[in-house]
Amino acid sequence: MIDDIGTIRRQFTAHETLDGRIDQAFEAMKQIGFEALIYDYTPVPYDLDGAIMIPSLLKLRNIADDMHDYWFDRGYFRIDPVQQVALRSTAPFFWNYDTDADTLINRFMSDDTAPVARYLNERDMSTGVTVPVHMPGGDYATVTGIRFGGNSEFERHALRYIADFNLLAHVFHETAYSLFDKKALSVGTVRLTERERECLRHSAEGFSAKEISRIIGRSVPTVVMHLNAAAKKLGARNRTQAVVRATHYRLLEERPAD
């Protein structure tokens, strides 16, 4: 069994950097039998078309660096069956990419997800345990532990320690989240300037461009320029749609200073 919550939290907060806390999580995971760590965070789970969003943060320990390329640039994250389950569950779960295995990801495995299975199988990462962490604002994270070359014996071991891993993952994410910067907390596909966000916030409150210009001390043409720029970045046809899209992507929320 792992230590109590207070002890675990102190072990994490003893490290002042995000990477330091991730390293501590990895060390703790190794004590219960895992050999690699994947940690990701997504401010908004789905885009406006219902597709899974690429995370703003992906941290790996003892995993090939090319996973960043495959999961981010090539979009494997969007089709990963593990993420499909994690978005629908609040409970930790064991998964296995062996087609003969009976785990929760099976229902999401198809020809479309074959590249994900192939990547993981080729790197001997076909089994693991994932803890979904859903937050009140709709954002979510997953903490995944992997054992290379996992087999039925590992499955029994993982299920024996899954409650400990679940506790560890939640306490870790709580302490990691407190160190997130603006970039980690923002949707990576849309970047608005602070002035664009400010103008959209006031627009969302019902103020006209003329009224916003008085509030922020800028000319009306400048306000219109910022609103139009934001709408273009958001792919919006008008100001109302820009506000709706910015709200969906949580771009109008106040963020901590870097």
C-alpha positions in Angstrom: 0.0 0.0 0.0 1.1 3.5 -0.7 1.3 6.3 1.9 -1.6 8.4 3.1 -2.8 11.4 1.1 -1.0 14.0 3.2 2.3 12.2 2.9 1.9 11.8 -0.9 0.9 15.5 -1.3 4.0 16.6 0.7 6.2 14.4 -1.5 4.9 16.2 -4.6 4.9 19.7 -3.2 8.5 19.3 -2.1 9.3 19.8 -5.8 8.8 23.4 -7.0 8.6 22.6 -10.8 6.0 20.7 -12.8 8.7 18.3 -14.2 9.9 17.7 -10.6 6.4 16.6 -9.6 6.1 14.4 -12.6 9.4 12.8 -11.8 8.1 12.1 -8.3 4.9 10.6 -9.6 7.0 8.3 -11.9 9.2 7.2 -9.0 6.0 6.4 -6.9 4.5 4.5 -9.8 7.6 2.4 -10.2 7.1 1.3 -6.6 3.8 -0.4 -7.6 5.1 -2.1 -10.7 4.8 0.4 -13.6 7.7 1.2 -15.9 6.6 4.2 -17.9 4.3 7.2 -17.4 2.1 9.2 -19.7 0.4 12.4 -18.4 -1.8 14.6 -20.5 -4.1 17.5 -19.8 -6.9 18.9 -22.1 -8.7 22.1 -21.3 -11.6 21.3 -23.5 -12.4 17.6 -24.3 -14.2 18.1 -27.7 -14.1 20.6 -30.5 -17.2 22.1 -31.9 -17.6 19.2 -34.3 -17.5 16.7 -31.5 -14.0 15.4 -32.2 -11.5 14.8 -29.4 -9.2 17.8 -28.8 -5.5 17.4 -28.9 -4.2 18.0 -25.3 -2.3 21.2 -24.4 0.1 19.2 -22.3 1.7 15.8 -22.8 4.4 14.6 -20.5 6.3 11.3 -20.8 8.6 9.3 -18.7 10.6 6.3 -20.0 8.8 6.5 -23.4 10.2 7.3 -26.8 10.1 11.1 -27.6 8.4 10.3 -31.0 5.2 9.8 -29.1 4.8 13.6 -29.0 4.9 13.6 -32.8 2.5 10.8 -33.3 0.0 11.9 -30.6 0.1 15.6 -31.4 1.1 16.2 -35.0 -0.3 13.0 -36.5 -3.4 13.2 -34.4 -3.2 9.7 -32.8 -4.6 11.2 -29.5 -7.9 11.9 -31.3 -8.4 8.2 -32.2 -6.8 6.5 -29.2 -9.3 4.0 -27.7 -7.9 4.7 -24.3 -8.9 8.3 -24.5 -12.4 7.3 -25.8 -12.9 5.3 -22.6 -11.3 7.9 -20.3 -13.7 10.6 -21.6 -16.6 8.4 -20.7 -15.4 7.2 -17.3 -14.4 8.5 -13.9 -12.9 5.1 -12.8 -9.4 3.8 -13.4 -9.3 1.0 -15.9 -6.9 -1.6 -17.2 -6.4 -1.8 -21.0 -4.8 -4.2 -23.5 -4.3 -3.7 -27.2 -4.3 -7.4 -27.9 -7.4 -8.0 -30.0 -8.1 -11.2 -28.1 -8.1 -9.4 -24.7 -11.4 -8.5 -23.2 -10.9 -4.9 -21.9 -12.9 -1.7 -22.0 -11.0 -0.4 -25.1 -12.2 -3.3 -27.3 -15.4 -1.6 -28.3 -13.5 1.4 -29.7 -10.9 -0.6 -31.6 -11.3 -0.6 -35.4 -9.4 -0.2 -38.7 -9.3 3.6 -37.9 -7.5 3.0 -34.6 -5.1 0.4 -36.0 -2.2 2.9 -36.3 -2.4 3.5 -32.5 -2.4 -0.2 -31.7 0.5 -0.8 -34.1 2.6 2.0 -32.6 2.1 0.7 -29.0 2.6 -2.9 -29.9 5.8 -2.2 -31.8 7.1 -0.4 -28.7 6.0 -3.1 -26.3 3.5 -0.8 -24.7 0.3 -2.7 -25.3 -1.0 -2.9 -21.7 -1.4 -0.3 -19.0 -3.7 1.3 -16.5 -5.3 4.8 -17.0 -6.8 7.1 -14.4 -9.2 9.7 -15.9 -9.3 12.9 -13.9 -12.4 15.0 -14.7 -12.5 18.5 -13.4 -15.5 20.8 -12.5 -14.8 23.1 -15.4 -15.0 20.3 -18.0 -11.2 20.0 -18.5 -9.7 16.6 -17.9 -6.4 14.8 -17.6 -5.3 11.2 -17.8 -2.5 9.6 -15.8 -1.3 6.3 -17.4 1.1 3.7 -16.1 2.6 1.1 -18.5 4.5 -2.1 -18.0 6.5 -3.1 -21.0 5.6 -6.5 -22.3 2.7 -6.8 -20.0 0.9 -10.1 -19.8 -1.9 -11.8 -17.8 0.2 -11.8 -14.7 0.7 -8.0 -15.0 -3.1 -7.6 -15.4 -3.6 -9.3 -12.1 -0.9 -7.2 -10.5 -2.3 -4.0 -12.0 -5.8 -4.7 -10.8 -4.5 -5.5 -7.3 -2.9 -2.0 -7.1 -5.4 0.0 -9.1 -6.9 1.7 -6.1 -3.4 2.8 -4.9 -2.6 4.1 -8.4 -5.9 5.9 -8.6 -5.2 7.8 -5.4 -1.6 8.5 -6.4 -2.8 9.9 -9.8 -5.4 12.2 -8.4 -3.1 13.7 -5.7 -0.4 14.1 -8.3 -2.7 15.9 -10.8 -3.9 18.2 -8.1 -0.4 19.3 -7.3 0.7 19.4 -10.9 -2.3 21.5 -12.0 -1.4 24.2 -9.5 1.8 24.8 -11.5 0.2 25.0 -15.0 1.0 28.1 -17.0 -1.3 29.9 -19.4 -0.1 27.8 -22.3 -1.0 24.5 -20.6 -4.4 25.9 -19.6 -5.3 27.1 -23.1 -6.6 25.3 -26.1 -3.6 24.9 -28.4 -5.4 25.2 -31.7 -6.6 28.8 -31.0 -4.4 31.5 -29.6 -6.0 34.9 -28.9 -4.1 37.9 -27.7 -5.0 39.3 -24.3 -6.6 42.3 -26.0 -8.7 40.1 -28.3 -9.8 38.1 -25.3 -10.6 41.3 -23.4 -12.7 42.7 -26.2 -14.6 39.4 -26.6 -15.3 39.3 -22.9 -16.9 42.7 -23.0 -18.8 41.7 -26.2 -20.1 38.6 -24.4 -21.5 40.9 -21.7 -23.5 42.8 -24.4 -21.3 45.9 -24.9 -21.1 47.4 -28.3 -17.7 48.2 -29.9 -18.3 51.9 -29.0 -18.9 51.0 -25.4 -15.9 48.7 -25.3 -13.7 51.4 -26.7 -14.6 53.6 -23.7 -14.1 50.8 -21.2 -10.6 49.9 -22.4 -9.5 53.3 -23.5 -9.0 52.5 -27.2 -10.5 53.8 -30.4 -13.6 52.1 -31.9 -11.6 51.0 -35.0 -9.1 49.4 -32.8 -11.8 47.5 -30.9 -13.4 46.4 -34.1 -9.9 45.3 -35.4 -9.4 43.1 -32.3 -12.9 41.6 -32.5 -12.5 40.9 -36.2 -9.1 39.3 -35.6 -10.5 37.1 -32.9 -13.4 36.0 -35.1 -11.1 35.1 -37.9 -8.9 33.0 -35.6 -12.0 31.2 -34.3 -13.4 30.6 -37.8 -16.5 32.6 -36.8 -18.8 34.3 -39.3 -19.8 37.1 -36.9 -19.2 38.5 -33.4 -21.9 36.4 -31.8 -20.5 33.2 -33.2 -17.0 34.3 -32.1 -18.2 34.7 -28.5 -19.9 31.3 -28.6 -16.8 29.6 -29.9 -14.5 31.4 -27.5 -16.7 30.4 -24.6 -16.7 26.8 -25.7 -12.9 26.8 -25.9 -12.7 28.6 -22.5 -10.8 31.4 -24.0 -12.7 34.1 -22.1 -11.8 32.8 -18.6 -9.3 34.6 -16.5 -6.0 32.7 -16.5 -3.1 32.9 -14.0 -0.1 35.1 -14.9 2.9 33.3 -16.2 
